Amino acid sequence: MYQTFVIYKPFNVLSQFTSQEGKPTLKDFFSVPGDLYPVGRLDFDSEGLLILTNDTSLNHRLLDPKFAHEREYWVQVEGDINTTAIRQLESGVIINLNGKPYTTLPCKVTRLGEKDSPADPPGVPERTPPIRYRANIPTSWIKMVLKEGKNRQVRKMTARVGFPTLRLIRYRIGRLNIEGWQPGDMRTLSPQEIQSLLFG
């Protein structure tokens, strides 16, 4: 029987159930049947929405580039990001992918929260450990909506335009989001919810 869960993966946790080099894994936070596996991945130092399933067809529909579903990330960057950098991100930038230059697809980028405020935007839980606050270096939050998911793509993109990523949260896939969730939260998805929220 197919089972699907959505989780909020905490920061500094591997997107797998077997440990490497003693690092925390999903097994340390979530109790699920042994035949489930993550759809795609979130980097060790990223957090947010991750889907666990034993449905191989769901895995294919979410990961195959031809389906081009939206992925929304909330990104805290170093520096007071400007309109020029945001427009560059939206138009596509050249990043290094497997040793070769790759031009990212056009995406949507908007600023979150108050200008020049170090505070997290509404709905973002505190991170453990927190981002190191430096009074002389401002930070800003942006929302990035992509239809592709290359390796460490968001981090490479923001670095390319001069605003390195400090914190990265995957907030939404399709219409499925983690609004109001805390790291470590988990819920079951019914077949009807999968169809409506991810493919509706």
C-alpha positions in Angstrom: 0.0 0.0 0.0 1.3 3.4 -1.0 2.0 5.9 1.8 3.1 9.5 1.5 4.1 12.0 4.2 5.2 15.6 4.1 7.8 16.7 6.7 9.6 19.9 7.7 13.2 18.8 7.5 15.3 20.5 10.2 18.6 22.3 9.5 21.7 20.2 9.5 19.9 16.9 8.9 20.7 14.6 6.0 17.8 13.9 3.6 18.2 10.1 4.1 17.7 7.5 6.8 21.3 6.1 6.9 24.0 8.2 8.6 27.2 9.4 7.1 30.1 10.6 9.3 27.8 10.6 12.3 25.5 13.3 10.9 21.9 13.4 12.0 19.4 11.8 9.6 15.6 11.7 9.0 15.5 8.6 11.2 16.5 10.8 14.2 13.3 12.9 13.8 10.7 11.0 11.9 9.1 7.5 12.6 7.9 6.2 9.2 7.8 2.7 7.6 11.1 1.4 6.4 10.2 1.3 2.7 9.7 5.1 2.4 12.3 7.4 0.8 12.6 11.1 0.1 11.4 12.5 -3.2 14.4 14.5 -4.3 16.5 16.0 -1.5 17.2 19.0 0.6 20.8 19.7 1.3 22.2 19.1 4.8 22.3 22.8 5.5 18.9 23.6 4.0 15.5 23.0 5.7 11.8 22.9 4.9 9.3 20.8 2.9 10.3 17.3 2.0 8.0 14.5 0.8 8.5 10.9 1.8 6.8 8.1 -0.1 7.0 4.5 -1.4 5.1 5.4 -4.6 7.6 5.3 -7.5 5.1 7.0 -9.9 4.8 10.0 -7.5 8.5 10.2 -7.4 8.7 10.3 -11.2 6.0 12.9 -11.5 7.6 15.2 -9.1 11.2 14.9 -10.3 10.9 14.6 -14.1 11.8 18.0 -15.5 9.1 17.8 -18.2 6.4 18.3 -15.5 8.0 21.6 -14.4 6.0 22.0 -11.1 6.7 25.1 -8.9 9.1 25.0 -6.0 9.1 28.0 -3.7 12.1 28.8 -1.5 12.4 31.5 1.2 16.0 32.6 1.2 17.9 34.8 3.7 20.9 36.4 1.9 23.8 38.4 3.2 23.5 42.0 2.3 20.6 44.4 1.4 19.6 42.8 -1.9 18.7 45.3 -4.7 16.4 45.4 -7.6 19.2 44.8 -10.1 20.2 41.5 -8.4 16.5 40.4 -8.2 16.0 41.1 -11.9 19.2 39.1 -12.7 17.9 36.1 -10.7 14.6 36.3 -12.5 16.1 36.4 -16.0 18.5 33.5 -15.3 22.1 33.5 -14.3 25.1 31.2 -15.2 26.1 28.8 -12.5 28.5 25.9 -12.4 26.8 22.5 -12.8 29.0 19.4 -12.8 32.0 21.5 -13.9 30.1 23.1 -16.8 28.3 26.4 -17.2 24.5 26.3 -16.9 22.0 29.1 -17.4 19.1 28.8 -15.0 15.6 29.1 -16.3 13.6 32.3 -15.7 12.0 32.3 -12.2 10.0 34.6 -9.9 11.8 36.5 -7.2 10.2 38.9 -4.7 11.5 40.5 -1.5 10.0 39.4 1.9 9.7 41.3 5.1 10.7 44.8 6.0 13.6 46.5 4.3 16.9 46.5 6.3 15.2 44.4 9.1 17.3 41.5 10.5 14.1 39.9 11.7 12.7 36.8 10.0 9.7 37.3 7.8 6.3 36.2 9.2 5.9 32.4 9.5 9.6 31.5 9.6 10.5 29.6 12.8 13.8 30.3 14.6 16.7 28.2 13.4 18.8 26.1 15.8 21.5 27.2 15.8 20.5 30.7 14.7 22.2 32.7 11.9 25.1 34.6 13.5 23.9 38.2 13.7 26.4 40.9 12.6 25.2 44.5 13.2 27.4 45.9 10.4 26.2 43.5 7.7 22.5 43.6 6.9 20.6 40.6 5.6 17.4 40.4 3.6 14.8 37.8 2.7 13.6 36.9 -0.8 11.0 34.4 -2.1 12.2 32.4 -5.2 9.8 30.3 -7.2 11.6 27.9 -9.6 10.5 25.2 -11.9 13.7 23.3 -11.8 15.9 21.9 -9.0 19.6 21.6 -9.8 22.2 20.7 -7.2 22.5 23.6 -4.7 20.9 25.8 -7.4 19.5 28.6 -5.2 22.8 29.0 -3.3 24.7 29.2 -6.5 22.3 31.7 -8.0 22.3 34.2 -5.1 26.1 33.9 -4.8 26.4 34.6 -8.5 24.6 38.0 -8.1 26.7 38.9 -5.0 24.3 38.0 -2.2 25.4 34.7 -0.6 22.7 32.5 1.0 22.7 32.4 4.8 19.5 30.4 5.3 17.4 28.4 2.8 13.9 27.0 3.4 11.8 25.1 0.9 8.4 26.5 1.6 6.2 25.1 -1.1 5.9 22.4 -3.8 2.9 23.0 -6.1 0.1 24.1 -3.7 1.5 22.1 -0.8 3.2 24.4 1.8 4.5 24.4 5.4 2.9 27.6 6.6 2.8 27.6 10.4 5.0 24.4 10.6 7.9 23.9 12.9 11.1 21.8 12.1 10.3 18.2 12.8 6.6 18.4 12.0 5.0 15.7 9.8 1.6 14.8 8.4 0.2 12.2 6.2 -1.0 13.0 2.7 -4.1 11.2 1.3 -4.2 10.3 -2.5 -6.8 13.0 -2.9 -4.5 15.6 -1.3 -1.6 14.5 -3.4 -3.6 15.0 -6.6 -5.1 18.3 -5.4 -2.1 20.0 -3.8 0.7 18.7 -6.1 -1.0 18.3 -9.5 -4.3 20.1 -9.3 
